[in-house]
Amino acid sequence: MSAEINIPYEPDENGHFGQFGGRYVAETLMPILIEVARSYEEMHGDDAFQQEFRRLLEVYVGRPSPLYLAERFSAAHGGGRIYFKREDLNHTGAHKINNTIGQALLARRMGKQRLMAETGAGQHGVATATAAALFGMECDVYMGTEDMRRQAPNVQRMEMLGARLVPVNSGTCTLKDAMSEALRAWVSTCVDTFYVIGSVAGPHPYPVMVRDFQRVIGDETREQILASEGRLPDQIIACVGGGSNAAGIFAAFLEDSVALIGVEAAGHGIASGEHAASIGAGRVGILHGTKSYVLQDDQGQILNAHSVSAGLDYPGVGPQHALWAERGRAEYCGITDEEAVAAFHEVTLLEGIIPALESAHAVAEAGKRGEQLGPEGLIVVNMSGRGDKDLDNVRDYEAGRDKGHA
Ligand SMILES: *Cc1c(COP(=O)(O)O)cnc(C)c1O
C-alpha cells in the first residue's frame, strides 16, 4: 500500500482525518478536550494502564469473546464459512462496556470523581453506569425525555446502578439533543467530571480513543481466525451507528487485503427519507463537535434518523469512517428494518443466538455476501450485542406499530 493511503488513517494532532474530524466546539470546552487528549496519550503508552485494562476486560467483561463458526447460517447462505465475533457475550450484553471501562480508567487517572454520559436507547448509559459502580464513581446520564419514555427498562437499570438521570427536553428529546446538552453542561462541570462518549463520534480525541478501546475486538479476531482457519477472512462485516464496534474490528485489518464492510440502517429504505444512513445518504457537515457525514436538510438542519434498532438511530457517523469511505478502504451499505428483523429471526432459529437488532443488520448483509462468495468464502461478522433488549421492539414492529420510531 502506498504511503498516501496509509498515513491519513491516523489523525493530525488536532484530530483531523483528512477533511473530517477535528474539534468544532465552544472555546470554553477546548482546554478540557486538550487535557483529555494529553492524558489519554500518556495513559495509552503506559504499561500499567494497559495491564489493568486487559485484566478488567478479562475478569469483569469476560474476554476474550469467542469467535464462533455459524455452520447452519453459513450453509443457508452460500455454503462458505461465516463466523460471529461474540461481543453479545460480554458483561452487559454488548461491545459498549469495553469503551466505558477504558474511559473510566482515564477519568480515574485524571482525578475526576464523576462520570457523565449521553444515551439514546440507554445501552451506553447502562455501560457507563456499570463502569461508575465498578470504580465507585458518581454518574450523570443525559437522556431525552422521549427516549426515557420508550426505554423505561434501561432507565430503571441505570437508576439501580446508582446513576442520576438528567432528562433533556429540547429538540426532539432524543439522543442528538441529549448529546448536545451533555457537551454544553460539561463546560461547567469539567473540574470534577469526565464525559464518557459512547461511540467514535464527538470532538478529538474521542474518535481515536474509543476506536483504540474497541480495537481489542479486532486484535482478538485476528488471532482467533488465524488459529482456526490459518488465513485472514475475505470480508469483515459490522453494523455502523456512530461506528465504534465497526472501527474496533476494522482497526486491526487496515493494512491487509481484507474487505471491510460497514452496514448502516436503511430504515424504511433510503428513498423514503426515513433511515440512518449518514454515509449512504448524508452530506459533509458538523455534528457534536466533529466534521463528518451528517443527515441534514438543504438549510443544514440536522434531520432525525430512523431505524428499528435504537442503537443505529444516530444522524452522524464517526469521522474515521468518513475517511475510510472517501478513500475506499471500507465499503458502506444499507440494510432495511425489514431485512434486519428477518435476519434477527433467522439467526435465532438457525443458531440459537438472539442478536441485537443492530447486529442483525450486519448478519443480514453477511447472508447476502456469503451467497456471492460461495463455498470458498470466509467472513467474520461482528455480533455487537445480544437481542434480549429487542424482544418488545420486534413484537411491536411486527404488529405494525413500530413503536416510537416512526
Ligand atoms: C450501540 C450499539 C451499536 C451501535 O453503536 P456503534 O458505535 O456503531 O458500534 C451497535 N450494536 C449494539 C449492540 C449497540 O448496543
The ligand as an SDF file (V2000), in Angstrom:
LIG
                    3D

 15 15  0  0  0  0  0  0  0  0999 V2000
  -24.8770    0.9970   20.4910 C   0  0  0  0  0  0  0  0  0  0  0  0
  -24.8370   -0.2460   19.7030 C   0  0  0  0  0  0  0  0  0  0  0  0
  -24.4350   -0.2700   18.3510 C   0  0  0  0  0  0  0  0  0  0  0  0
  -24.1020    0.9680   17.5710 C   0  0  0  0  0  0  0  0  0  0  0  0
  -23.0050    1.6770   18.0300 O   0  0  0  0  0  0  0  0  0  0  0  0
  -21.6150    1.7000   17.2650 P   0  0  0  0  0  0  0  0  0  0  0  0
  -20.8780    2.8030   17.9220 O   0  0  0  0  0  0  0  0  0  0  0  0
  -21.8940    1.9770   15.8150 O   0  0  0  0  0  0  0  0  0  0  0  0
  -20.9780    0.3920   17.4510 O   0  0  0  0  0  0  0  0  0  0  0  0
  -24.3800   -1.4860   17.6940 C   0  0  0  0  0  0  0  0  0  0  0  0
  -24.7130   -2.6250   18.3060 N   0  0  0  0  0  0  0  0  0  0  0  0
  -25.1020   -2.6450   19.6000 C   0  0  0  0  0  0  0  0  0  0  0  0
  -25.4710   -3.9520   20.2100 C   0  0  0  0  0  0  0  0  0  0  0  0
  -25.1860   -1.4680   20.3380 C   0  0  0  0  0  0  0  0  0  0  0  0
  -25.5850   -1.5010   21.6120 O   0  0  0  0  0  0  0  0  0  0  0  0
  1  2  1  0
  2  3  1  0
  2 14  2  0
  3  4  1  0
  3 10  2  0
  4  5  1  0
  5  6  1  0
  6  7  2  0
  6  8  1  0
  6  9  1  0
 10 11  1  0
 11 12  2  0
 12 13  1  0
 12 14  1  0
 14 15  1  0
M  END
$$$$
